[in-house]
Each structure stands twice: as structure tokens, then as C-alpha cells.
């Protein structure tokens, strides 16, 4: 199985045939990360670039300051833990401290923030085709007329071990740079798990980064928002409670894009119920857009309404049939009509069809795969004889190339930030060494962020939550968030604080141009209501 599907998307095979997260407690030795060309293994604290730019949004010119820099994060005992790289965009205006400020994270664990940064909400974006597919290389960067800089200042954050962010190792010798002695050596070659590589460790280091940034930039009185994609959405939900309870930072709003809110709804095995229920509407949408469904008519302008029947079936007869241990023949037939798969295949899987089988079989007669990232995207199947998807998701492999190339060019040539350190868009060592157990209460179970989110909303009933999903996402399907929200049991006074928005697209719905535009409009309204 391709490791990067696991790191970003929690690949379907991994998700549905993986033991409970507690099994990850065994620590693995992290693999060696590459060094910079000059032997440096960390950003120098003085490496900071500030540049001036302008952007036109809705025929209005916006002047802004871009800052690429890093902050040293310290532990509770005041020992340095790591140096976290960030890029901020701020509009200089009177009363700037009243302007919203949003901290942005991607997921993994092990992913840098470049996907949301130059894919969706930063002032520049890498160009994809209108339907979200990947154009020929080389990558192109253009002004983003749908940048969220229109209504909030932005800080894109790379957690330790991603991007240019690295752990600090205090037990190593000093280094020399520019003939000056440094008291610490910074290492991206840890032996074992880095101090910040775990559920609780991660959010603690990021909370300390946020506090340090607010202090350094004098933004304590700004309306504060967090935005995160995939595992970044998990981070955001967990941070919402921690920041308030331990750091005195009450948030105005959260933006969760394709979030993993509760891993018990995403990960499981043949005895699980919720993961299969969560997948069914996205299966139906994917089958319909490829004209393989006998039950669903898909309308791009109304993605969720298109699969209303699949949602209803998923929460009723399908769920009760799975719970009872058997499905009637007519239920297998309906599953076949909804998913576009042969009824015998559906029955052979006892109604629990893994995404890696669905992705291979839906268009197998044409020799195509559908992407786990985005079921509307097809690729030539390089191994048609195999029954399930093995190796990498071709769409993921393709889209990483333009994102990597575009970011490396952008940060150097437009932001004038120079370093020989490699920008780690995806770091395998982070995921492989991740301490899942630190986020689990008790000996077994799955990590989840729903409890923290509910606690944060209850303590701060003015906080609003904007959740965005693509209907074709087969890894963090939108219906998993619907299930998690229903199971929260929110008080009626805060029940409407959460909005769930479904778009035409996949795990990164903004790669579809119309969904990029729609998300911009919806986010603009969200920020207007939340301030």
C-alpha cells in the first residue's frame, strides 16, 4: 500500500482492516529526513522575509504584507521543543487588531500546509483543471481571486517535521554558522519519535505556537479562527478546547475541511457499523456521476440532495441489517443499484464493500480506477488483474507534483525566502512514529475530537463551526461528519452553531473551480456572521 495514502487520506484498506488506534502504541524508529544542501538541519532564527504585495478580489485592490519566518516553541518546562515555520498574510489598516486572524493547518499527520495554502485560500494558487484533474506540468501559479485574505488575515502553519519545521535536539553538540557559535543543534534526523509527534503532543506544540505568535505580533485582541483540513480538522477541533481551557484563548470560529472528527466512524473492521454507513452516500454519488447507478441521478449544483435516498437507506435498513448480522436479498439489490457494483460482489462482501475494492471495480470494464481522494476523478488502472487497489492512488501521486513545484518556486521567487532545507510536503516518518495512544482515554479505543469540540462549544456558545466536505471523498466521507454531529447531542442553544456544507468534489473540493468559488462565498458569510 502506498504510504502517502495512509499519511494524508487514511486509505480505505488501512481504515477498514486496521486494529484500534491503541495498537499504534508500539513506537517505531523514525526514518532519516533529508538534510539541506549546506548541511544545515534547521531554519536559522534570523531567517525571516517580509515582502509587500497586492491582490485584486471582486475588483477591489488589497495591499498586504507577507511574512515567512519561524517561531521556537518551548515546553511547559521552558525547554525548546521545535522551530515551527509559518507564512502569514496581513492587511495593514487602522484597527488591525480587530481584523480576524486565522491559523491554518493541513493534516496527515505528516502534511505541510501547502495544500490549503496554494490550493485554496492563500493569495496565490496553483492551477488545476476546472474539474479538479491535474494539468500537464510545469505547474502554474496565478493570483487567487477567491483568497480568504478578503475577510481574514492568514497564518499557514507547518507542524514539527513538516515543511521547514524541525524538532530541536538539546543533547547534541553546538554548531557553527557564520563564525558564530550556536548553543543548540536542530535535527530532522530524530532517533525514535519526535517530542511533538503524537495526538496530545501535537496540539500542545501548536497551541504554544499560537500563543507565541499572538504575543510577538500583538494580535491578542483580534478575533481568532482556526482552519484545518483532514487530520488538520481533527487538530482544530481538539485545539478549540485546549486553547480555551489552558491558554486563555477563546475562539470566534472553526473551519473544518474534510475533517476526521471521530476515528471510530472512519476506521473499523468487518464487525463495525458506522464506517460502512458513512461511506454509502459517497459511493452512490461516485457511481451516479459515472452513470453506473440505477438508483441515483446526480446533479452537480445539488450534491447532497442527489444522494438523499442513499442517506436514508444508510441510516435505516442498511444500518439495522448490518447490526443484525445479515441483509435481505432486496437490500443487497438496492446496494448494488446505489453503488453500481455487481450484486454478487456486494453479497460476497456481506454489504461491507471496502473503498479499495469499490475504486477498482466500478469502472474496471473500461480499465479505469476512481480516486479515493475524489471519486469523480478517473485514472488508467496500471494493474487491472488485481481485485483491490494496491500501491498509490494515482490522483494523489499526480497532484503532489504541481503542489511541490509551485510552492518551492513561490516561496523563493515571490516571498524571497531562502533556505537549503527541503520543504517536506509529506513526511512519512511523522505518521509512522505518531503516538496515537496519547489521545486515547483507557486501554483501547479510537482517538476522537468530538468530545473536545462539544466542550468548547458549551463553554463558548458564541463560537461557530463551518464544516466543508466534497461529496466524492471516499476516505473522510461527508456522512461521517453528519453522524458525528448527530451523536454529539448538543444543547438546543448551540445546536445551530455547526453548519455542514457539501460541495461537488472530493477530499479537496476546492480543486474543482466551481466549488472553490462556492466555498469562498460560504466562508465569507460565515466570517461575517461570526464576528
N, C-alpha and C positions, 0 to 999 in steps of 0.2 A: 504494500500500500504506500502511496506517495506521502512522504512525511508532511508536506505542506498542506495537504487537505486536512490532515489532523490538526495542524497548528492553527489554521485560520477558521476552518469550517466544521471541525469536529466531524470528520467524514462519516457517512452513513454506516458503513461497515463497523467502524470504530464505535459509533454511537449506540448501535443496537446489538452488538455482540461483545460488549466490554463490561467487565465487572464493575461493581460500585466504586465510586471515586476513592474510597478508603484504600483500595488495592494499590493506589499510586503512592502509598506512603513510603515504599522502598525507594531510597534515594539512588539515582544513577549518576555516574560521573559525567559532568558536562563536557561536551566536545570543544576542541580548540577553536576559538573565533579568530579571524584573520587580524593581523597587525597592520598598522599604517605603513606607508612606503618608507618613512624615515625611522621606523622602529617605535614610534610613539604609540601608546595604547590608551590614550585618553585625550579629551579636549583640554587644552590649557585654559585656566580660569579667565585669562585675559582675552581669549579668542572670542570677540564679540563684534558683530557687524550691525550697524544701524543705517538704513537707507530710506529714502523718500520716494514715494510713488503716487500715482493717481489711477483711478478706475472709474469707468462710466457705468452706472446702473440706472436703468429707466431714464436715460437722457440726463442724468444728474451726475456731475463730476464729484468724485470723492477723493480727497487727498488723505493719505495715510502714511504712517511710519511702520516699517518692518524691522524687527529686531531678531537676529539669530544669535543665541547665546546659550549658556548653561548655568545651572544652579547646583551647588553642592548640598545634598540632603544629608542631614545628621540624624542619628538615632536618638532615642529618649535619653541616653547617657552622654549625648553630645559628641559621639564618635561619628566621623564621616562614613556614610554608607555607600553613596554613589554620586556621580555627577550626571544630572539629567539635562539633556539638550531640549531646547524648545525654539519655536518660531512664533513670534507674536505679531499681530497686526492691530494697530490702534489709530483711531482718528483723533487728531488733535483739535480740540474745541473747548469753548468755555464750559465749565462744569463737567469736565471729562469724567470725574469720579462718579457721576450719575449715569453714565452710559453703561449698558450691560456689558459684562465680560464673561466670555465662555471658554472654559478649558475643554480641549478636545482630545479624545483617546481612540485608538483602534484596539484590536483585540488580540487573538491568538490563544493563550498567552504566547508572546514572541513576535508580535507585529508592531511595526512602527506606525506613526500617524499619517504617513504619506497618502494612504488610500482616500481618507476623508479630505485631507489637505488639498491635494491637486486633482482629486476625482470629483469633488462635490462642492465644498463650501469655502475654500480659500479664494483669494483674489485672482489666481491663475489656475487653469485646469488643463489636464492632458485630454486630447481629443479622442473620443471613441465614435463609432458609427451611431447613427440615430437609434438603431435597435439594440444598442449595448454591445454589439460584436466588436472585435478588435481590428482596426485598420492596419494596412501594411506599415512596417517600420520604414524610416525612423519615426519616433514619436514626435508629435507636435503639441506645443503649449500655446494657449490663447488666453486672452482676458476672459474672466468668468463673470458674465453679466448677471449671474444668479448667485454671486457670492453673498454669504450671510454677513459679511462685513457691512452690508447695507443697514443692519439693525443691531449688530453687536460687535464689539471688539473680540478678537480671537487669539487663543493661545494653544498651539498644537504641541502636544507633549509626547515625547518618546520615553516610555518606561525603561528602567535599567536593563541593559542587554539588548536594546533595540535602537535603531537609528544610530546616532552618535553617542548615546548614553552608555556609561560603563560603571561597573562596580568599583569601589575603592578598596584596595587591599593594604592594610596597615602593617602587615608583617613582612614587608619586603624592603629592600634597600632603597636608598634615595637615588634619584636620577638627576642628570644634568641636562639643562636646556638653556641655550643662550648664555652659557657660562654661569648660570645661577643654580644653586642647589635647591632641590625640591624635597620637602620633608616626607612626602608620600609618593608611592608609586601606584599608578592606577592600572588595573588589569582587566582585559576582556578575555583572559585565559584562566578562569577560575577552576580549581580542582574541587569538584563537588558543586553543590547548589549555592548560587549567589544568595546573599542575605535577603534580597528583595524578591526572590523567585518563589512565591507562594501566595495563596489566596489572601491571607491576612497581612503578610509581609509586604505585598504589592500595594495594597490600598493604604497601608501606613506610610510607605515612602512617598506615594503620590499625594496624600494629604499633607505631608510635611513640605512637599514641593509647592503646593497651592498656597499654604501659609507663608512660605518664604517669598513667593512671587508677589503676593498681595502686600507684603511688608516692603520689599525692595522697590516696587513700582507705585506705592502709596495708593492702592486701589481697595482698601478695606471698606469704603463706603459705596462701592459700585454694586449694582445688582449682579449677583453671581449665578452663573449657569454651568452645568456640566453636560457634555455631549459625548456619546460613545457608541461604537459600532461592534456588534458581535460580542466577544468577551469584554470589549470596552463598555458595552451596555451593562454587563454584569458589574464591572468596576464602578460605573456611575451610580448604580442602584446601591451598592454597598457603601460607597463614599458618602452618599446623601445622609446616612445616619451617623457615620463616624465623624464627619466634619462638624456636624451639629453638636454631638454629644461630647467629643473630646477636644475639638479645636475651636469651638465657638463661632463656627461659620455656618449660618443658616442660608440655604439656597433658595433662589427665586424659582428655578425651574430645572428640569432634566430633559434631555433629548436622547432617546434610546433608539438606535437604528439597527434592525435585525438582531435584537438582544438575545442573549442566553440568560433568562431570568431564573430558571429552575432546572437543574440538570436531571432531575428525576422525570421531567416531562420530555427531555431530549434524549437521554441515554437510558438504555434498558436491555432486556433480552426477550426471549420468546414468551415469558410469563408477564411481561409488563403490559400495561394498558394505554397509558397516556401518550407515549411516543408514537404509537400507531394511529391513534385518534388525531393527534396533532398533524400528522403527515397527509392524511387523506384529502383535505381540500386542496392542498398544493399539487398532489398527484392529479386531481381532477382538472385543475387549471392547466397543468402542463399537457395532459392528454388532449384537452379541448383545443388548445392553441395549435397543436399539431394535427388537429382533425382526426384524432384517434378515439374520441369519446362518443359513445352512443347516447349519453345522458346529459351532457353539458354543452351549452353554447357559450363560448367565451366572448365578452365584449370588453375591449381594452379600456374604454372610458369608465367601465364599472367592474373592476376586477373582483371585488368581494361579492357583489350581487350575483355575479356569474356563477359562483360556486356555493350559493346558499343551500341548494339541495344536498350537496356533499357535506356541508357543515351540519345540517340537520340529521342526516343519516349517521355521521360520525359520532354525534353526541347521544344517539338513541339506540337504534337496533345494532349498529356496529359495536358500540361500547358494551352493551349488555351481552351481546354474543361472545365477545372476547372474554368478558368476565365469567360467563357461564362455561367457557371451555369449548364451545362449538358454535358454528354458524350454520344456519339453514341453507339449503341449496339456493333458494331465491336470493339470499344475502350475498352468496358468492357470485351469483349472476350480476347483481347490482354493482358489486365491487368491480367486476370485470368491465361493465359498461362505463363506470366512472373513471377507471384508471386506464382503459384502453388495452389492458393485458388479457391474455387468454384465460378463460375461466378455470381451466385445469391448472395453470400456473398459480393462480390466486389460491386455489384449493390446496395445492401442494404446499404452499407456504402457510396454510391454515389461516389465511386472511391477513397475515403479518408480512407484507412484502417489503424487503429491505430496499432502501434507496439505491444501493449499488446494483441490485437486480433490475429495478424499475428503469434506471438510467441506461442500462444495456439493452433491455428488451423492447422498450416502447417503439423504437424505430429500427430494430435490428434487421427487418426485411429490406431496409434501404441502406444498411451498412453504416448507420449513424448512431452516435451517442447523444443523449441530452445531458447537459451540465448539471451537477449537483449544486453549483453556485446559482445557476439561473436556468431553469428547465426550458425556457423559451429558446435558449441557445443550443445549436447542434454542432457537432464536430464529427469528422470521419473517425470511425472506430478502427484503431490500429490492430486490435486483436478480436476480430469478430467471432472466433471459435469459443471464446470464454463466455461463461454464463453470467458472470458478475463483473463489475468494474474493478479492475486491478491496476495499480500504478496511479499516475497522476490524473487529475481532472484536466483535460486539455485546455479548457477555457481559462482555468486558473493559471496554468503554465504560460499561456499566451498573454494574458493581461498583465502579469507581473513584469514582463519585459518593458512595455512602454512606461509603466509607472516608475520603474527603477531608473530608466534612462532619463525620463523627463525630470524627475526630482534631482538627480545628480547635476544635470545641466542648470536647472532653475536655481538651486541654492548657491551655485558658484557664480553664474553669469548675471543673475538678476538681483540676488541678495548679497553678492560679494562676500560670501562666507567661504573661507579657505581652510581645508584640513586634508591631511593624507589618510585619515581614518576612513575605513569603508563604512558606508551607510547601510546598516543591516535592516533591510526591509522586512525580512523574515529570519528569525534566529531559531534554528532547530534546538539548540542547547537549552533555551529557556523552557520550551514545552516539555522536553524530555526530563528536565530536572525539577519541574514545578511541584511544589508542596501542596497538594490538594487537601491533605488531612488538616491543615491549619484552619481551613474554613468549615470543617465538619464538627458538629456537636455530637459526641458519642463515638462509639467504636466503628459504626458502619453508616452508610448513607451516601447522599449526594450533596454537593455544595449547592446553595441557592441564595438568591438575593432578595426574594420576595419578603421575607421577614424584616430585613433592614429597610426596604422601601416602605412597607406598611408603617413601621415605627417612625420613619422620617416624616411621612405624610401626617401621621397622627400628632406628632409633636409640632409640626409646622404646617397647619392646614392651608396656608397661603401658597405653598409650593405646588407647581403644576408639572405634569409629566406628559411629554409628547413622545409617543412610540410610533415608529415607522417601519413597515415591512414591505418586501416585494412578494407578490402572490406566488411566484415560481421558485422561491427559496426552498430547497429540499434538505437543508442542514439545520437552520434555525427557522423552521416554518412559522408563519404568522399565527397560526392557530394555537401554537404552544403558548404564545403570549396571551391570547384570549383566554385559554384555560387557566393560566397563572393568575390573571386578573380576577377571573371569576372565583378562584379559590382563596383570594386574599380576604374576602369578607369585610370589605371596607365599610366604615361607618357612613351613613347616608349623607352626612355633611361633607365628606371628601370623596364620595364615590365618583363624582364627575370631574375630579381633578386629573384623571388619567384619560387621555384620548388615544385611540388605536387607529392608525391611518394606514391603509393598504394601497399599494401602488402597482402598476404594471412594471414588473421587473423581478429581479432575484435578490440575492444576498446584498448586493449593492444596487438598489433600484435606481439610483441617480445616474448610473451609466446609460440608461435609456433617456434620451433627451427630454421627452415629454414629462417623464417622472422627475427629472432634475428640476424642471420648471415648476411642476406641481408641488414638490417638496419645499421649494423656495417660498412659494405663496403661502403654504400652510404654516411653515416655520415663522414667517413674518407675522402672521396673525397670532400665532402662539406667543411670540415675544411681546407683541402689543398688549395682549390680554394679561400677561404675567407680570408686567411692570406696574 
